[in-house]
């Protein structure tokens, strides 16, 4: 390998000048005679102003860190005081350095970024206004003769870096409203801000950020014709939908109501995105409130409507919302002739139950169009019920390979760069269920035995004196003893209920081996009963120990802690997936989660 030729004329900045620029020490530059500020560059082609603006956060953090070792945490206002001092010092440095060399504002670094590009990222509107004000003042020198102040400012605002980003693109990405206000103050309302190399306009970039309603309002009110495009043919409404921001969607549709029917390169509308991504139901509501026709539009690849996409993902809450606003949208099928009920069957949803998606006054309503879907077979030649039965069957079904191949093909599909959820249908063998049942059966039997024995040999014993109280417990009037009796009886009843449930499932397995979903529900019910029996037995143990050991307060209190400790440990070890289901239900969206046994 031939040796590389050494690079020539590598630009660099003297260490003392670099530190002075970073710290905002103008005295160092004042003391340097014959200094050419415009020629001072780092290897990245950053000038003095770039260095000062880019190192602001680091300098501020180091000072706060030093103060935090002492008294700043006790007096939070000192933190703000230090920040204000640094900001004032920075402003003085910028004003004086630009008075020496105004052309620094227009110099770009190796990435094509001006000092304004750097500053808008930090969200300091006061510094941004200072840079714009300094640009407006600079009428002579390096600026072209005859250029007025507004033109000079607009020239600086429209400079693009190597990624074709202006300062407005950068500010929109940061989401700082005050900075954007400062940038737009002198901008021409008719100027069309074009997309960057990622095909993103400032409006699209702002829409990608959740909580950008105010920023979008500012951009839409300022420009008469705002570019709203994004990559892959998307619009700002697609971006707001991907962010799941209903407020941003309302703001965009107020000015650009026709975007609900705008398609991306794959023919998908924002409603397709909302249905596939499973965003908040408020997003679906806002999109359909403007124009329900989007619910009937199909994409290019599979001819899928938003309703079919929601069913394909298993988002029954979204399915219900779309059907409530567009009941006849279920008539639409995809290019393979697959219906809403086919996709629900793929997800393991027994559609006969899901007719409750239509409700009025507490009464379930089954519309004719939905009922007709039960008979459609599609390209696979199977009705939704047959698909559901085939996927649940333990025995080999001659259509299973065809169905599995179709599901694998569907899983390769993507919408908004997000793949389809895997079709993980529960297929637990009978042998596995039997093994789990035997284990639970033994535990339930032991609890029933222990609680029965505790009931006939109560703590403290029985009275032997003849009379009407003969055979009654000595401690019957103690509150802790009463709790023991109740919890012990509850544990006994719950353990017997568990045994009863498992005994009934024995015949169920032999005659309905293909109805695994119902079997799983029964097993989950038995599991909850068994958990309740365990908790009741532990409470009975704690109270029985307490009533016997009451003369020794330390031992009595320690025995009482057994019950809470057991319950607390059980709560910690429970699956977090149950919490996620509860949260999703609160937001109104029911996610498909395959049942599993622990």
C-alpha positions as CSV (number, residue, x, y, z in Angstrom):
1,X,0.0,0.0,0.0
2,X,1.3,3.4,-1.0
3,X,1.9,5.8,1.9
4,X,-0.7,8.6,2.0
5,X,0.4,12.1,1.3
6,X,0.3,14.4,4.3
7,X,-2.5,16.9,4.3
8,X,-1.5,20.4,3.7
9,X,-2.7,23.6,5.3
10,X,-4.9,22.1,8.1
11,X,-6.7,25.0,9.7
12,X,-6.6,25.2,13.5
13,X,-7.2,27.8,16.2
14,X,-4.7,28.8,18.8
15,X,-5.4,27.3,22.2
16,X,-5.7,30.6,24.0
17,X,-8.1,32.0,21.4
18,X,-10.2,28.8,21.3
19,X,-10.6,28.9,25.1
20,X,-11.4,32.6,25.0
21,X,-14.1,32.1,22.3
22,X,-15.6,29.2,24.3
23,X,-15.7,31.2,27.5
24,X,-16.8,34.4,25.9
25,X,-13.6,36.3,27.1
26,X,-13.5,39.3,24.7
27,X,-10.4,40.8,26.5
28,X,-8.2,38.2,24.9
29,X,-9.3,39.3,21.4
30,X,-9.0,43.0,22.3
31,X,-5.4,42.5,23.4
32,X,-4.4,40.7,20.2
33,X,-3.1,43.2,17.6
34,X,-3.7,42.6,13.9
35,X,-5.9,39.6,14.5
36,X,-7.9,38.5,11.4
37,X,-11.1,37.1,13.0
38,X,-12.5,35.9,9.7
39,X,-9.5,33.6,9.2
40,X,-9.7,31.9,12.6
41,X,-11.0,28.4,12.0
42,X,-11.0,25.0,13.6
43,X,-10.4,21.8,11.6
44,X,-14.2,21.7,11.3
45,X,-14.1,25.2,9.8
46,X,-15.9,26.6,12.9
47,X,-15.2,30.3,13.4
48,X,-15.1,32.1,16.7
49,X,-18.8,32.6,16.8
50,X,-19.5,28.9,16.1
51,X,-17.2,27.9,19.0
52,X,-18.8,30.3,21.5
53,X,-22.4,29.3,20.6
54,X,-21.7,25.5,20.5
55,X,-20.0,25.4,23.9
56,X,-22.6,27.3,25.8
57,X,-24.4,24.3,27.4
58,X,-21.1,22.6,28.4
59,X,-19.8,25.7,30.1
60,X,-23.1,26.4,31.9
61,X,-23.3,22.8,33.1
62,X,-19.8,22.8,34.5
63,X,-20.5,25.9,36.6
64,X,-23.7,24.6,37.9
65,X,-22.0,21.3,38.8
66,X,-19.4,23.2,40.8
67,X,-22.0,25.2,42.7
68,X,-24.1,22.1,43.3
69,X,-21.3,20.8,45.5
70,X,-22.1,23.6,47.9
71,X,-25.2,25.7,48.4
72,X,-27.0,25.8,45.1
73,X,-29.3,22.9,45.9
74,X,-30.5,24.7,49.0
75,X,-31.1,27.9,47.1
76,X,-32.4,27.0,43.6
77,X,-32.7,30.7,42.5
78,X,-28.8,30.8,42.5
79,X,-28.9,28.3,39.6
80,X,-31.0,30.8,37.6
81,X,-28.8,33.7,38.7
82,X,-25.7,31.9,37.4
83,X,-27.4,31.2,34.1
84,X,-28.5,34.8,33.7
85,X,-25.0,36.0,34.3
86,X,-23.6,33.6,31.7
87,X,-26.3,34.6,29.2
88,X,-25.5,38.3,29.7
89,X,-21.8,37.7,29.3
90,X,-22.4,35.7,26.1
91,X,-24.6,38.5,24.6
92,X,-21.8,41.1,25.3
93,X,-19.2,38.8,23.7
94,X,-21.4,38.3,20.6
95,X,-22.1,42.0,20.2
96,X,-18.4,43.0,20.5
97,X,-17.0,40.2,18.3
98,X,-19.6,41.1,15.5
99,X,-18.7,44.7,15.8
100,X,-15.2,43.7,14.9
101,X,-16.1,41.3,12.1
102,X,-19.8,41.2,10.9
103,X,-19.1,38.7,8.2
104,X,-18.8,35.9,10.9
105,X,-22.6,35.7,10.8
106,X,-22.5,34.4,7.2
107,X,-19.5,32.1,7.5
108,X,-20.3,28.4,7.3
109,X,-18.5,25.5,8.8
110,X,-17.6,22.1,7.2
111,X,-21.3,21.1,7.5
112,X,-22.4,24.3,5.8
113,X,-23.9,25.6,9.0
114,X,-23.9,29.3,10.0
115,X,-23.7,30.4,13.7
116,X,-27.5,30.8,13.5
117,X,-27.9,27.1,12.6
118,X,-25.9,26.3,15.7
119,X,-27.8,28.6,18.1
120,X,-31.4,27.6,17.2
121,X,-30.7,24.1,18.4
122,X,-30.2,25.4,22.0
123,X,-33.5,27.2,22.0
124,X,-32.3,30.6,23.4
125,X,-34.6,33.1,21.7
126,X,-32.7,36.1,23.1
127,X,-29.5,35.0,21.5
128,X,-31.3,34.3,18.2
129,X,-32.8,37.8,18.3
130,X,-29.4,39.2,19.0
131,X,-27.9,37.5,15.9
132,X,-30.8,38.7,13.7
133,X,-30.4,42.2,15.1
134,X,-26.7,42.2,14.5
135,X,-27.3,41.1,10.9
136,X,-29.8,43.9,10.4
137,X,-27.2,46.5,11.7
138,X,-24.5,45.3,9.4
139,X,-25.0,47.4,6.2
140,X,-21.5,47.9,5.1
141,X,-18.3,45.9,4.9
142,X,-18.7,42.3,3.9
143,X,-22.4,42.7,3.0
144,X,-23.3,43.7,-0.5
145,X,-23.8,47.5,-1.0
146,X,-27.3,48.6,-1.3
147,X,-28.8,45.6,0.6
148,X,-31.3,46.8,3.2
149,X,-31.6,45.4,6.7
150,X,-34.6,43.1,5.9
151,X,-32.9,41.6,2.9
152,X,-29.7,41.0,4.9
153,X,-31.7,39.2,7.5
154,X,-33.6,37.1,5.0
155,X,-30.4,36.2,3.3
156,X,-29.0,34.8,6.5
157,X,-32.3,33.0,7.4
158,X,-32.3,31.2,4.0
159,X,-28.8,29.9,4.1
160,X,-28.9,26.1,3.8
161,X,-26.4,23.6,5.2
162,X,-25.1,20.4,3.4
163,X,-28.4,18.7,4.3
164,X,-30.4,21.6,2.8
165,X,-31.6,22.6,6.3
166,X,-32.2,26.3,7.0
167,X,-32.3,27.7,10.5
168,X,-36.1,27.3,10.4
169,X,-35.7,23.6,9.7
170,X,-33.5,23.2,12.7
171,X,-35.8,25.3,15.0
172,X,-38.8,23.2,13.9
173,X,-37.0,20.1,14.9
174,X,-36.3,21.5,18.3
175,X,-39.9,22.6,18.8
176,X,-39.1,26.0,20.5
177,X,-41.9,28.4,19.7
178,X,-40.1,31.6,20.7
179,X,-37.1,30.8,18.5
180,X,-39.4,30.2,15.5
181,X,-41.2,33.5,16.2
182,X,-37.8,35.3,16.1
183,X,-36.9,33.6,12.8
184,X,-40.2,34.5,11.2
185,X,-40.4,38.1,12.3
186,X,-38.6,39.4,9.2
187,X,-39.5,36.5,6.8
188,X,-41.6,37.0,3.7
189,X,-45.0,35.2,4.1
190,X,-44.9,34.3,0.4
191,X,-41.5,32.6,0.6
192,X,-41.8,28.9,0.0
193,X,-39.5,27.0,2.3
194,X,-38.5,23.9,0.4
195,X,-37.8,20.4,1.7
196,X,-34.3,19.4,2.9
197,X,-32.4,16.3,1.5
198,X,-34.6,14.1,3.6
199,X,-37.6,15.6,1.8
200,X,-38.9,17.2,5.0
201,X,-40.3,20.7,5.1
202,X,-40.3,22.8,8.3
203,X,-44.0,22.0,8.7
204,X,-43.5,18.3,8.4
205,X,-40.5,18.4,10.8
206,X,-42.7,20.3,13.4
207,X,-45.6,17.8,13.0
208,X,-43.3,14.9,13.8
209,X,-42.9,16.2,17.4
210,X,-45.6,15.4,19.8
211,X,-47.1,18.5,21.5
212,X,-46.3,20.8,18.6
213,X,-49.7,22.4,18.2
214,X,-48.6,25.9,19.0
215,X,-45.6,25.6,16.7
216,X,-47.8,24.4,13.8
217,X,-50.3,27.2,14.4
218,X,-47.5,29.7,14.2
219,X,-46.1,28.3,10.9
220,X,-49.6,27.9,9.3
221,X,-50.6,31.5,10.2
222,X,-47.4,33.0,9.0
223,X,-47.1,31.6,5.5
224,X,-49.8,31.9,2.9
225,X,-48.8,28.7,1.2
226,X,-46.9,26.3,3.5
227,X,-45.1,23.3,2.1
228,X,-46.3,20.2,4.0
229,X,-44.5,17.4,2.2
230,X,-42.3,14.7,3.7
231,X,-40.4,11.6,2.6
232,X,-42.2,8.7,0.8
233,X,-45.0,11.0,-0.3
234,X,-46.2,11.7,3.2
235,X,-47.7,14.9,4.4
236,X,-47.5,16.8,7.7
237,X,-50.8,15.1,8.6
238,X,-49.1,11.7,8.2
239,X,-46.4,12.9,10.5
240,X,-48.8,14.2,13.2
241,X,-50.6,10.8,13.0
242,X,-47.4,8.9,13.4
243,X,-46.7,11.1,16.5
244,X,-50.2,10.3,17.9
245,X,-51.0,14.0,18.4
246,X,-54.7,14.7,18.1
247,X,-54.2,18.5,18.9
248,X,-51.7,18.8,16.0
249,X,-54.1,17.0,13.7
250,X,-56.8,19.5,14.6
251,X,-54.5,22.4,13.9
252,X,-53.4,21.1,10.5
253,X,-56.9,20.2,9.4
254,X,-58.1,23.7,10.3
255,X,-55.9,25.1,7.6
256,X,-55.4,22.1,5.3
257,X,-58.6,20.0,5.5
258,X,-58.0,18.2,2.3
259,X,-55.0,16.4,3.6
260,X,-57.1,13.6,5.1
261,X,-57.3,12.0,1.6
262,X,-53.7,12.6,0.6
263,X,-51.9,9.3,0.0
264,X,-48.2,8.4,0.4
265,X,-46.3,6.4,-2.2
266,X,-48.0,3.2,-1.2
267,X,-51.5,4.8,-1.4
268,X,-52.0,5.1,2.3
269,X,-53.8,7.9,4.0
270,X,-53.2,9.3,7.5
271,X,-56.1,7.1,8.7
272,X,-54.2,4.0,7.4
273,X,-51.3,5.1,9.6
274,X,-53.5,5.6,12.7
275,X,-55.2,2.2,12.2
276,X,-51.8,0.3,11.8
277,X,-49.9,2.1,14.5
278,X,-52.8,1.8,17.1
279,X,-52.5,5.4,18.2
280,X,-55.0,7.1,20.5
281,X,-58.6,6.8,19.5
282,X,-58.8,10.6,19.6
283,X,-56.6,10.6,16.5
284,X,-58.9,8.3,14.6
285,X,-61.9,10.4,15.7
286,X,-60.2,13.7,14.5
287,X,-59.4,12.2,11.1
288,X,-62.9,10.8,10.5
289,X,-64.6,13.9,11.9
290,X,-63.2,15.9,9.0
291,X,-63.9,13.4,6.2
292,X,-65.3,9.9,6.6
293,X,-64.4,9.0,3.0
294,X,-60.9,8.2,4.1
295,X,-62.3,5.1,5.8
296,X,-63.2,3.6,2.4
297,X,-59.9,4.2,0.7
298,X,-57.6,1.2,-0.1
299,X,-53.8,1.1,-0.3
300,X,-51.9,0.0,-3.4
301,X,-50.2,-3.1,-2.2
302,X,-53.0,-5.2,-0.7
303,X,-56.1,-3.0,-1.3
304,X,-56.6,-2.7,2.5
305,X,-58.8,-0.1,4.1
306,X,-57.9,1.4,7.5
307,X,-60.5,-0.9,9.1
308,X,-58.8,-4.0,7.8
309,X,-55.4,-2.7,8.9
310,X,-56.7,-2.2,12.5
311,X,-58.1,-5.7,12.5
312,X,-54.9,-7.1,11.1
313,X,-53.0,-5.5,14.0
314,X,-55.6,-6.7,16.6
315,X,-56.6,-3.2,17.7
316,X,-60.2,-3.9,18.5
317,X,-60.8,-0.4,20.0
318,X,-59.8,1.2,16.7
319,X,-62.0,-1.3,14.8
320,X,-64.9,-0.4,17.0
321,X,-64.4,3.3,16.5
322,X,-64.2,3.1,12.7
323,X,-67.3,0.9,12.6
324,X,-69.2,3.3,14.9
325,X,-68.6,6.2,12.5
326,X,-68.6,4.2,9.2
327,X,-70.7,1.0,9.7
328,X,-70.7,0.0,6.0
329,X,-66.9,0.2,5.7
330,X,-66.8,-3.5,6.7
331,X,-68.1,-4.3,3.2
332,X,-64.7,-3.5,1.7
333,X,-62.4,-6.5,1.3
334,X,-58.7,-6.6,0.3
335,X,-57.2,-7.8,-3.0
336,X,-57.3,-11.4,-1.7
337,X,-61.0,-11.2,-0.8
338,X,-60.2,-11.3,2.9
339,X,-62.7,-9.5,5.2
340,X,-62.7,-7.9,8.5
341,X,-63.7,-11.2,10.1
342,X,-60.8,-13.1,8.4
343,X,-58.2,-10.8,10.0
344,X,-59.9,-11.0,13.3
345,X,-59.8,-14.8,13.0
346,X,-56.1,-14.6,12.2
347,X,-55.7,-12.8,15.6
348,X,-57.7,-15.4,17.4
349,X,-60.7,-13.2,18.0
350,X,-63.9,-15.3,17.8
351,X,-65.9,-12.9,15.7
352,X,-69.3,-14.1,17.0
353,X,-68.3,-12.5,20.3
354,X,-67.0,-9.4,18.5
355,X,-70.5,-8.5,17.2
356,X,-70.7,-6.4,20.4
357,X,-68.7,-3.9,18.4
358,X,-72.1,-2.5,17.5
359,X,-74.0,-1.4,20.5
360,X,-76.9,0.9,21.0
361,X,-78.5,1.5,24.3
362,X,-76.8,-1.5,25.8
363,X,-78.3,-3.8,23.1
364,X,-75.9,-5.6,20.7
365,X,-76.8,-5.0,17.0
366,X,-75.6,-7.2,14.2
367,X,-76.0,-5.3,10.9
368,X,-76.7,-7.3,7.8
369,X,-73.4,-6.2,6.1
370,X,-71.4,-7.6,9.0
371,X,-73.4,-10.8,9.1
372,X,-72.8,-11.4,5.4
373,X,-69.1,-11.4,6.0
374,X,-69.5,-14.7,7.8
375,X,-70.2,-16.4,4.5
376,X,-67.3,-14.9,2.4
377,X,-64.4,-17.3,1.8
378,X,-61.9,-15.1,-0.1
379,X,-58.9,-16.4,-2.0
380,X,-58.1,-19.0,0.7
381,X,-61.5,-20.7,0.2
382,X,-62.4,-20.6,3.9
383,X,-64.9,-18.7,5.9
384,X,-63.7,-16.8,8.9
385,X,-65.1,-19.4,11.3
386,X,-63.2,-22.2,9.4
387,X,-60.0,-20.2,9.6
388,X,-60.5,-19.7,13.3
389,X,-61.2,-23.4,13.8
390,X,-58.2,-24.5,11.7
391,X,-55.8,-22.3,13.7
392,X,-57.1,-23.7,17.0
393,X,-57.1,-27.3,15.9
394,X,-54.4,-29.6,17.3
395,X,-54.8,-32.0,14.4
396,X,-53.2,-31.2,11.1
397,X,-55.6,-29.3,8.9
398,X,-55.2,-29.4,5.1
399,X,-55.5,-25.6,4.9
400,X,-53.0,-24.8,7.7
401,X,-50.0,-24.6,5.4
402,X,-51.8,-22.2,3.1
403,X,-52.9,-20.1,6.0
404,X,-49.5,-20.0,7.6
405,X,-47.9,-19.0,4.3
406,X,-50.4,-16.2,3.9
407,X,-49.7,-15.0,7.5
408,X,-45.9,-15.0,6.8
409,X,-46.4,-12.9,3.8
410,X,-48.6,-10.5,5.7
411,X,-46.0,-10.2,8.5
412,X,-43.5,-8.8,5.9
413,X,-45.7,-5.8,5.2
414,X,-44.8,-2.4,6.8
415,X,-46.8,0.8,7.3
416,X,-45.0,4.0,8.4
417,X,-41.8,1.9,8.8
418,X,-43.5,-0.3,11.4
419,X,-44.0,-4.0,10.6
420,X,-47.2,-6.0,11.2
421,X,-47.4,-7.6,14.6
422,X,-46.5,-11.3,14.5
423,X,-49.4,-13.6,14.4
424,X,-48.5,-15.5,17.6
425,X,-51.6,-17.6,18.0
426,X,-51.7,-19.7,21.2
427,X,-51.2,-23.4,20.4
428,X,-50.6,-25.1,23.8
429,X,-50.8,-28.8,23.7
430,X,-53.2,-30.9,25.8
431,X,-50.3,-32.6,27.5
432,X,-48.8,-29.3,28.6
433,X,-52.2,-28.2,30.0
434,X,-52.6,-31.5,31.8
435,X,-49.2,-31.2,33.4
436,X,-49.9,-27.7,34.7
437,X,-53.3,-28.8,35.9
438,X,-51.8,-31.7,37.9
439,X,-49.5,-29.3,39.7
440,X,-52.2,-26.8,40.5
441,X,-54.5,-29.8,41.5
442,X,-51.9,-30.9,44.1
443,X,-51.5,-27.4,45.5
444,X,-55.2,-26.9,45.8
445,X,-55.6,-30.2,47.6
446,X,-52.9,-29.3,50.1
447,X,-54.5,-26.0,50.9
448,X,-57.9,-27.6,51.3
449,X,-56.3,-30.2,53.7
450,X,-54.4,-27.6,55.8
451,X,-57.4,-25.2,56.1
452,X,-59.7,-28.1,57.1
453,X,-57.3,-29.2,59.7
454,X,-56.9,-25.7,61.1
455,X,-60.7,-25.3,61.3
456,X,-61.0,-28.4,63.6
457,X,-57.9,-27.7,65.7
458,X,-58.2,-24.0,66.2
459,X,-55.4,-22.0,68.0
460,X,-55.9,-21.8,71.8
461,X,-58.1,-25.0,72.0
462,X,-61.7,-25.5,73.1
463,X,-63.4,-25.0,76.4
464,X,-64.0,-28.4,78.2
465,X,-66.2,-27.1,81.1
466,X,-69.7,-28.4,80.9
467,X,-72.4,-25.8,80.0
468,X,-73.7,-24.0,77.0
469,X,-70.1,-22.9,76.0
470,X,-68.7,-26.4,76.1
471,X,-66.7,-27.1,72.9
472,X,-66.4,-23.4,71.9
473,X,-62.9,-21.9,71.3
474,X,-61.3,-20.0,74.2
475,X,-60.3,-17.1,71.9
476,X,-63.7,-16.7,70.1
477,X,-64.1,-13.1,71.3
478,X,-60.7,-11.9,70.0
479,X,-60.8,-9.8,66.9
480,X,-57.7,-11.6,65.4
481,X,-59.3,-15.0,66.0
482,X,-62.4,-13.9,64.1
483,X,-60.2,-12.8,61.2
484,X,-58.5,-16.2,61.3
485,X,-61.8,-18.1,61.1
486,X,-63.0,-16.0,58.1
487,X,-59.8,-16.1,56.1
488,X,-59.3,-19.9,56.8
489,X,-62.8,-20.6,55.7
490,X,-62.3,-18.4,52.6
491,X,-59.1,-20.3,51.7
492,X,-60.9,-23.6,52.1
493,X,-63.8,-22.5,49.8
494,X,-61.4,-21.1,47.1
495,X,-59.3,-24.2,47.1
496,X,-62.4,-26.4,46.7
497,X,-63.6,-24.2,43.9
498,X,-60.2,-24.6,42.2
499,X,-60.5,-28.4,42.4
500,X,-64.1,-28.2,41.1
501,X,-63.0,-26.2,38.0
502,X,-60.2,-28.6,37.2
503,X,-62.4,-31.6,37.6
504,X,-64.9,-30.1,35.1
505,X,-62.1,-29.5,32.5
506,X,-61.2,-33.2,32.4
507,X,-64.3,-34.0,30.3
508,X,-63.9,-30.7,28.4
509,X,-60.5,-31.8,27.2
510,X,-61.7,-35.2,26.0
511,X,-64.6,-33.9,23.9
512,X,-63.5,-30.4,22.9
513,X,-59.8,-30.6,22.3
514,X,-59.9,-28.1,19.5
515,X,-61.5,-25.3,21.7
516,X,-58.2,-24.3,23.4
517,X,-59.2,-20.7,23.9
518,X,-62.0,-21.7,26.2
519,X,-59.7,-24.1,27.9
520,X,-57.2,-21.3,28.6
521,X,-59.9,-19.1,30.0
522,X,-61.0,-21.8,32.4
523,X,-57.5,-22.4,33.5
524,X,-56.8,-18.8,34.1
525,X,-60.0,-18.7,36.2
526,X,-58.8,-21.6,38.3
527,X,-55.4,-20.0,38.7
528,X,-56.9,-16.8,40.1
529,X,-59.0,-18.9,42.5
530,X,-55.8,-20.7,43.6
531,X,-54.0,-17.4,44.2
532,X,-56.9,-16.2,46.3
533,X,-56.7,-19.4,48.4
534,X,-53.0,-18.9,49.0
535,X,-53.5,-15.4,50.2
536,X,-56.3,-16.4,52.5
537,X,-54.3,-19.2,54.0
538,X,-51.3,-16.9,54.7
539,X,-53.6,-14.4,56.4
540,X,-55.1,-17.2,58.5
541,X,-51.6,-18.2,59.5
542,X,-50.6,-14.7,60.4
543,X,-53.7,-14.0,62.5
544,X,-53.5,-17.4,64.2
545,X,-49.9,-16.8,65.2
546,X,-50.7,-13.3,66.4
547,X,-53.5,-14.4,68.7
548,X,-51.4,-17.1,70.2
549,X,-48.2,-15.0,70.6
550,X,-50.0,-11.9,71.8
551,X,-48.3,-11.9,75.2
552,X,-45.0,-11.4,73.4
553,X,-45.5,-8.2,71.4
554,X,-42.4,-8.5,69.3
555,X,-43.2,-12.1,68.2
556,X,-46.8,-11.2,67.6
557,X,-45.9,-8.2,65.4
558,X,-43.3,-10.2,63.5
559,X,-46.0,-12.9,62.7
560,X,-48.4,-10.3,61.4
561,X,-45.8,-9.1,58.9
562,X,-45.8,-12.5,57.2
563,X,-49.1,-11.9,55.4
564,X,-48.3,-8.4,54.0
565,X,-44.8,-9.6,53.0
566,X,-46.3,-12.5,51.0
567,X,-48.8,-10.2,49.3
568,X,-46.2,-7.6,48.5
569,X,-43.9,-10.2,47.0
570,X,-46.7,-11.6,44.9
571,X,-47.5,-8.2,43.5
572,X,-43.9,-7.6,42.6
573,X,-43.6,-10.9,40.7
574,X,-46.8,-10.4,38.8
575,X,-46.4,-9.9,35.0
576,X,-46.2,-6.3,34.0
577,X,-48.1,-7.2,30.9
578,X,-51.3,-7.1,33.0
579,X,-50.6,-3.5,33.9
580,X,-50.1,-2.7,30.2
581,X,-53.4,-4.2,29.3
582,X,-55.1,-2.1,32.0
583,X,-53.4,1.1,30.7
584,X,-54.4,0.4,27.1
585,X,-58.0,-0.2,28.2
586,X,-58.0,3.2,30.0
587,X,-57.0,4.9,26.7
588,X,-59.8,3.0,25.0
589,X,-57.7,0.8,22.8
590,X,-57.8,-3.0,23.3
591,X,-54.5,-4.6,22.2
592,X,-54.4,-8.2,21.1
593,X,-52.4,-10.1,23.7
594,X,-52.2,-13.9,23.4
595,X,-53.2,-15.7,26.5
596,X,-50.4,-17.4,28.4
597,X,-50.1,-19.4,31.5
598,X,-47.6,-18.8,34.2
